[in-house]
Amino acid sequence: MSADPAVARRRSLLSYLPEGPGRSMILAAWATLVVQISIVGTGGLVRLTGSGLGCPTWPKCTADSLVATPEMGIHGLIEFGNRSLTFVLAIIAIVTFVLTLRYRKQRRDLFWLSLLVGMYIPLQAVLGGITVLSQLNPYVVGLHFFASVPLVALSAALVVRVYAVPGPRVRAVPAWYAAVAHVTSGFVLLTVIVGILVTGSGPHAGDEHAIRNGLDSEVLQHIHAIPAYVTFALTVALVASSFRTEPALRLRLWTSLLLAVELVQIAVGLIQANTGLPIALVNVHMVLAVTLVAAMTAVVLNLKRTVVAAS
């Protein structure tokens, strides 16, 4: 009895894909993380330059044009440039997902992570459209920024897992250390949320006519500092304890990176607050916020290791 031609064709196509997560998959995972962080930077540039309504409608740039027109000036170009980056995200997501197809049974973690990233991107694009249609409502804009947090976390998880040995996982650190790490992640999330509210109350509305959330910006800045400093103190404890509890070297490296990001983030936050919130520093602060999320995700995922590696 002859084999099903469709099945044979599918197997033939899969034979062109790598059998395991090699260099191509590693590059794809890192590219996914880099572009997800980068689009936060370009999105911040849209807002900080007052280009939020550079393309006044969605999904088209204008009612009659899909792309920005010369009459729209620099604001239309910046806004359309940020929208165009979504297609880059989509292409990288598709390539990454395709690379996982052949070994999806052996590495279901990579398969599902790449699929979730790919499925999440259209949702993020729709939220971006809603921000325009809502005339840059500060809470919708904040939700659009916050939607990048899960995307960056998933992308960071993809990077961590592409280096991992497949198999059952066990905790590689003492229970108290894992608990401190999870509490730290909670404060990271709280810091980001309050930071979004601070931005929504400040001067950078994305357009000169856009409304603000009406909250007291100065008071919010002090509230924002509380979870930020708690996060910093807990991270110092994680780094210091990592040399006493002898966790995996990779975890020690990630906690050190997390601490480094926080130091830069705190410095940038203090400088921008005392220099009138310059555009460049605010944009750096936004990018560092999601970089912090990526580093925290990597720390949490490195609290465990495979049984094979443990033995």
KETIVO-236987 format. One record per residue (C-alpha): x, z, y. Coordinates in Angstrom, 2 decimals, always signed. Each point is the difference from the previous one (the first is absolute). Last residue first. Layout:
BEGIN
<site <X,Z,Y>>
...
***
This chain:
BEGIN
<site <+22.98,+38.33,+14.52>>
<site <-1.33,-0.04,+3.55>>
<site <+0.53,-3.74,+0.37>>
<site <-1.99,-0.68,-3.14>>
<site <-2.71,+2.45,+1.05>>
<site <-0.41,-1.89,+3.25>>
<site <+0.55,+1.68,+3.31>>
<site <-2.17,+2.07,+2.31>>
<site <+0.45,+1.38,+3.52>>
<site <+1.23,-3.47,+0.92>>
<site <-3.50,-1.22,+0.78>>
<site <-0.46,+2.76,+2.60>>
<site <+3.29,-0.84,+1.75>>
<site <-0.75,-3.73,+0.05>>
<site <-3.40,+0.62,+1.58>>
<site <+1.63,+2.18,+2.66>>
<site <+2.46,-2.78,+0.84>>
<site <-2.80,-2.54,+0.35>>
<site <-2.13,+2.34,+2.14>>
<site <+2.97,+0.66,+2.28>>
<site <+0.50,-3.75,+0.36>>
<site <-3.69,-0.09,+1.00>>
<site <+0.65,+2.41,+2.87>>
<site <+3.36,-1.59,+0.83>>
<site <-1.78,-3.25,+0.84>>
<site <-2.33,+1.81,+2.39>>
<site <+2.86,+1.89,+1.68>>
<site <+1.94,-3.24,+0.44>>
<site <-3.03,-1.49,+1.75>>
<site <-0.32,+3.04,+2.26>>
<site <+3.70,-0.23,+0.80>>
<site <-0.19,-3.66,+1.04>>
<site <-3.17,+0.44,+2.06>>
<site <+1.25,+2.88,+2.13>>
<site <-2.09,+3.18,-0.35>>
<site <+0.62,+1.60,+3.42>>
<site <+3.55,+1.18,-0.57>>
<site <-0.57,+3.54,-1.29>>
<site <-2.43,-0.86,-2.79>>
<site <+2.08,-3.01,-0.98>>
<site <+3.15,+2.12,-0.32>>
<site <-1.65,+2.72,-2.07>>
<site <-1.62,-2.47,-2.38>>
<site <+3.19,-2.02,-0.40>>
<site <+1.96,+3.13,-0.91>>
<site <-2.70,+1.20,-2.39>>
<site <-0.14,-3.39,-1.73>>
<site <+3.80,-0.21,-0.27>>
<site <+0.16,+3.42,-1.63>>
<site <-3.01,-0.81,-2.20>>
<site <+1.57,-3.22,-1.26>>
<site <+3.21,+1.88,-0.89>>
<site <-1.95,+2.69,-1.87>>
<site <-1.83,-2.60,-2.08>>
<site <+3.32,-1.72,-0.73>>
<site <+1.42,+3.30,-1.24>>
<site <-3.10,+0.51,-2.15>>
<site <+0.47,-3.51,-1.40>>
<site <+3.68,+0.52,-0.85>>
<site <-0.65,+3.31,-1.74>>
<site <-2.83,-1.59,-1.98>>
<site <+2.35,-2.78,-1.13>>
<site <+2.60,+2.56,-1.11>>
<site <-2.51,+1.58,-2.37>>
<site <-0.72,+3.63,+0.66>>
<site <+2.81,+2.60,-0.07>>
<site <-2.07,+3.03,+1.03>>
<site <+2.67,+1.19,+2.43>>
<site <+0.92,-3.27,+1.74>>
<site <-3.64,-1.07,+0.16>>
<site <-0.84,+3.36,+1.57>>
<site <+1.68,-0.95,+3.27>>
<site <-1.75,-3.38,+0.14>>
<site <-3.42,+1.40,-0.86>>
<site <+0.38,+2.94,+2.42>>
<site <+1.01,-2.36,+2.81>>
<site <-3.08,-2.06,-0.88>>
<site <-2.22,+3.07,+0.32>>
<site <+1.40,+0.74,+3.46>>
<site <-0.46,-3.63,+1.15>>
<site <-3.57,-0.17,-1.28>>
<site <-0.78,+3.26,+1.81>>
<site <+1.55,-1.52,+3.13>>
<site <-2.24,-3.06,-0.19>>
<site <-3.06,+2.08,-0.95>>
<site <+0.40,+1.93,+3.29>>
<site <+1.18,-2.82,+2.27>>
<site <-3.31,-1.86,-0.15>>
<site <-1.78,+3.07,+1.41>>
<site <+2.38,-0.04,+2.98>>
<site <-0.59,-3.73,+0.54>>
<site <-3.74,+0.53,-0.41>>
<site <-0.04,+2.44,+2.93>>
<site <+1.72,-2.55,+2.25>>
<site <-2.27,-2.86,-1.11>>
<site <-3.25,+1.84,+0.64>>
<site <-2.59,-1.94,-1.98>>
<site <-2.17,-2.73,+1.57>>
<site <+0.46,-2.52,-2.82>>
<site <+1.26,-2.69,+2.37>>
<site <-1.90,-3.10,+1.20>>
<site <+1.38,-3.53,+0.11>>
<site <-0.02,-1.76,+3.39>>
<site <+3.77,-0.26,+0.47>>
<site <+0.47,-1.15,-3.59>>
<site <+1.89,+1.46,-2.97>>
<site <-0.92,+3.55,+0.99>>
<site <+3.52,+1.26,+0.73>>
<site <-0.68,+2.74,+2.58>>
<site <-0.58,+2.89,-2.39>>
<site <-3.06,+1.43,-1.74>>
<site <+0.07,-2.39,-2.95>>
<site <+3.75,+0.54,-0.35>>
<site <-0.56,+3.75,-0.37>>
<site <-2.76,-0.60,-2.55>>
<site <+2.37,-2.19,-2.05>>
<site <+2.64,+2.74,+0.18>>
<site <-2.53,+2.50,-1.32>>
<site <-0.53,-2.22,-3.06>>
<site <+3.74,-0.61,-0.51>>
<site <+0.85,+3.69,+0.17>>
<site <-2.80,+0.86,-2.43>>
<site <+1.32,-2.54,-2.51>>
<site <+3.53,+1.38,+0.26>>
<site <-1.44,+3.51,-0.31>>
<site <-1.64,-0.93,-3.29>>
<site <+3.23,-1.58,-1.25>>
<site <+1.80,+3.25,+0.74>>
<site <-2.55,+1.91,-2.09>>
<site <+0.70,-2.41,-2.86>>
<site <+3.77,+0.55,+0.31>>
<site <-0.41,+3.78,+0.16>>
<site <-2.09,-0.09,-3.20>>
<site <+2.59,-2.16,-1.78>>
<site <+2.71,+2.51,+0.93>>
<site <-2.14,+2.91,-1.22>>
<site <-0.58,-1.72,-3.36>>
<site <+3.72,-0.45,-0.61>>
<site <+1.29,-3.60,+0.06>>
<site <+0.06,-2.94,-2.42>>
<site <-3.69,+0.04,-0.88>>
<site <-0.65,-2.20,-3.01>>
<site <-0.74,-3.71,-0.30>>
<site <-1.02,-2.06,-3.02>>
<site <+1.66,-3.44,-0.11>>
<site <+1.45,-2.68,+2.25>>
<site <+3.41,+0.60,+1.65>>
<site <-0.38,-0.05,+3.76>>
<site <+1.65,-2.44,+2.42>>
<site <-3.18,-2.04,+0.56>>
<site <-1.89,+3.31,+0.23>>
<site <+1.64,+1.09,+3.23>>
<site <-0.50,-3.34,+1.76>>
<site <-3.62,-0.24,-1.14>>
<site <-0.65,+3.55,+1.15>>
<site <+1.35,-0.95,+3.43>>
<site <-2.43,-2.92,+0.09>>
<site <-2.90,+2.25,-1.00>>
<site <+0.95,+2.51,+2.72>>
<site <+0.34,-2.78,+2.58>>
<site <-3.45,-1.32,-0.87>>
<site <-1.49,+3.51,-0.06>>
<site <+1.37,+0.63,+3.55>>
<site <-0.92,-3.41,+1.40>>
<site <-3.67,+0.97,+0.04>>
<site <+0.97,+2.72,+2.48>>
<site <+0.80,-2.63,+2.59>>
<site <-3.37,-1.72,-0.40>>
<site <-1.72,+3.39,+0.02>>
<site <+1.69,+0.79,+3.31>>
<site <-1.18,-3.31,+1.45>>
<site <-3.51,+0.82,-1.21>>
<site <+0.24,+3.42,+1.65>>
<site <+1.34,-1.45,+3.24>>
<site <-2.73,-2.68,+0.25>>
<site <+2.03,-3.13,+0.61>>
<site <-2.84,-2.26,+1.16>>
<site <-1.95,+0.73,-3.21>>
<site <+0.40,-3.66,-1.05>>
<site <+3.77,+0.30,+0.42>>
<site <+0.24,+3.21,-2.03>>
<site <-2.36,-1.54,-2.58>>
<site <+2.39,-2.90,-0.53>>
<site <+2.86,+2.37,-0.73>>
<site <-2.23,+1.81,-2.47>>
<site <-0.63,-3.36,-1.67>>
<site <+3.76,-0.61,-0.28>>
<site <+0.52,+3.44,-1.56>>
<site <-2.69,-0.75,-2.57>>
<site <+1.64,-3.37,-0.75>>
<site <+3.35,+1.80,-0.62>>
<site <-1.44,+2.61,-2.40>>
<site <-0.52,-2.41,-2.90>>
<site <+3.64,-1.11,+0.02>>
<site <+1.32,+3.53,+0.24>>
<site <-2.29,+1.10,-2.83>>
<site <+1.15,-2.89,-2.21>>
<site <+3.68,+0.77,+0.61>>
<site <-0.57,+3.65,-0.91>>
<site <-2.06,-0.94,-3.04>>
<site <+2.62,-2.32,-1.48>>
<site <+2.93,+2.25,+0.86>>
<site <-1.62,+2.97,-1.76>>
<site <-1.13,-2.14,-2.94>>
<site <+3.62,-0.61,-0.88>>
<site <+0.05,-0.88,-3.71>>
<site <-3.44,-1.61,-0.04>>
<site <+0.50,-1.75,+3.38>>
<site <+3.30,-1.50,-1.16>>
<site <-0.91,-3.66,+0.59>>
<site <-2.27,+0.65,+2.98>>
<site <+2.33,+2.12,+2.13>>
<site <+1.70,-2.91,+1.79>>
<site <-3.41,-1.45,+0.86>>
<site <-0.92,+3.22,+1.82>>
<site <+3.17,-0.07,+2.08>>
<site <-0.50,-3.65,+0.92>>
<site <-3.62,+0.68,+1.01>>
<site <+0.97,+3.03,+2.10>>
<site <+2.80,-1.95,+1.70>>
<site <-2.44,-2.77,+0.90>>
<site <-2.63,+2.46,+1.25>>
<site <+2.43,+1.91,+2.19>>
<site <+1.24,-3.27,+1.52>>
<site <-3.64,-0.97,+0.63>>
<site <-0.55,+3.32,+1.77>>
<site <+2.94,-0.84,+2.26>>
<site <-2.21,-2.63,+1.60>>
<site <-2.27,+2.68,+1.44>>
<site <+2.97,+1.62,+1.75>>
<site <+1.06,-3.34,+1.43>>
<site <-3.57,-0.64,+1.18>>
<site <+0.06,+3.24,+2.00>>
<site <+3.42,-0.71,+1.50>>
<site <-0.84,-3.62,+0.88>>
<site <-3.34,+0.93,+1.53>>
<site <+1.69,+2.62,+2.16>>
<site <+2.75,-2.42,+1.03>>
<site <-2.37,-2.51,+1.54>>
<site <-3.58,-0.69,-1.01>>
<site <+0.03,-3.39,+1.75>>
<site <+2.64,-1.23,-2.45>>
<site <-2.49,+0.40,-2.89>>
<site <+0.17,+2.56,-2.79>>
<site <-1.09,-1.22,-3.42>>
<site <-3.37,-0.43,-1.72>>
<site <-1.49,-1.58,+3.10>>
<site <-3.54,-0.48,+1.27>>
<site <-1.43,+3.53,+0.11>>
<site <+3.48,+1.34,+0.67>>
<site <+2.72,+1.38,-2.28>>
<site <-2.20,-0.64,-3.01>>
<site <-0.65,+2.82,-2.51>>
<site <-0.73,+1.65,+2.42>>
<site <-0.56,-0.02,+3.79>>
<site <+1.81,+0.74,+3.25>>
<site <+3.44,-1.19,-1.14>>
<site <+2.18,+1.71,+2.59>>
<site <-2.48,+2.87,-0.40>>
<site <+2.58,+2.47,-1.28>>
<site <+2.69,-1.57,+2.17>>
<site <+0.52,+2.97,+2.33>>
<site <+3.73,+0.00,-0.71>>
<site <-0.20,+3.30,-1.89>>
<site <-2.88,-1.09,-2.21>>
<site <+1.43,-3.27,-1.17>>
<site <+3.46,+1.55,-0.35>>
<site <-1.49,+2.72,-2.21>>
<site <-1.46,-2.67,-2.25>>
<site <+3.42,-1.65,-0.14>>
<site <+1.60,+3.31,-1.00>>
<site <-2.71,+0.85,-2.51>>
<site <+0.48,-3.52,-1.37>>
<site <+3.64,+0.85,-0.61>>
<site <-0.75,+2.99,-2.23>>
<site <-2.11,-2.14,-2.35>>
<site <+2.57,-2.81,+0.27>>
<site <+2.85,+2.29,-1.10>>
<site <-1.92,+1.58,-2.88>>
<site <-1.06,-3.32,-1.50>>
<site <+3.49,-1.45,+0.45>>
<site <+1.42,+2.99,-1.87>>
<site <-2.36,-0.60,-2.92>>
<site <+0.68,-3.76,+0.00>>
<site <+3.76,+0.57,+0.00>>
<site <-0.29,+2.37,-2.95>>
<site <-2.29,-2.44,-1.81>>
<site <+2.48,-2.85,+0.46>>
<site <+2.94,+2.17,-1.09>>
<site <-1.56,+0.92,-3.32>>
<site <-3.31,+1.62,-0.87>>
<site <-0.42,-1.37,-3.54>>
<site <-0.73,-3.22,-1.86>>
<site <+0.40,-2.20,+3.08>>
<site <-2.60,-2.76,+0.49>>
<site <+0.45,-3.56,-1.26>>
<site <-1.27,+0.98,-3.44>>
<site <-3.26,+1.06,+1.63>>
<site <-0.84,-3.64,+0.65>>
<site <+0.50,-0.95,-3.63>>
<site <-2.07,+2.94,-1.15>>
<site <-2.84,-1.15,+2.22>>
<site <+0.24,-3.54,-1.31>>
<site <-0.09,+1.22,-3.60>>
<site <-3.04,+2.14,+0.77>>
<site <-1.78,-2.98,+1.58>>
<site <+0.96,-2.27,-2.93>>
<site <-1.55,+2.46,-2.54>>
<site <+2.22,-0.10,-3.06>>
<site <-0.60,-2.54,-2.74>>
<site <-1.55,+1.03,-3.35>>
***
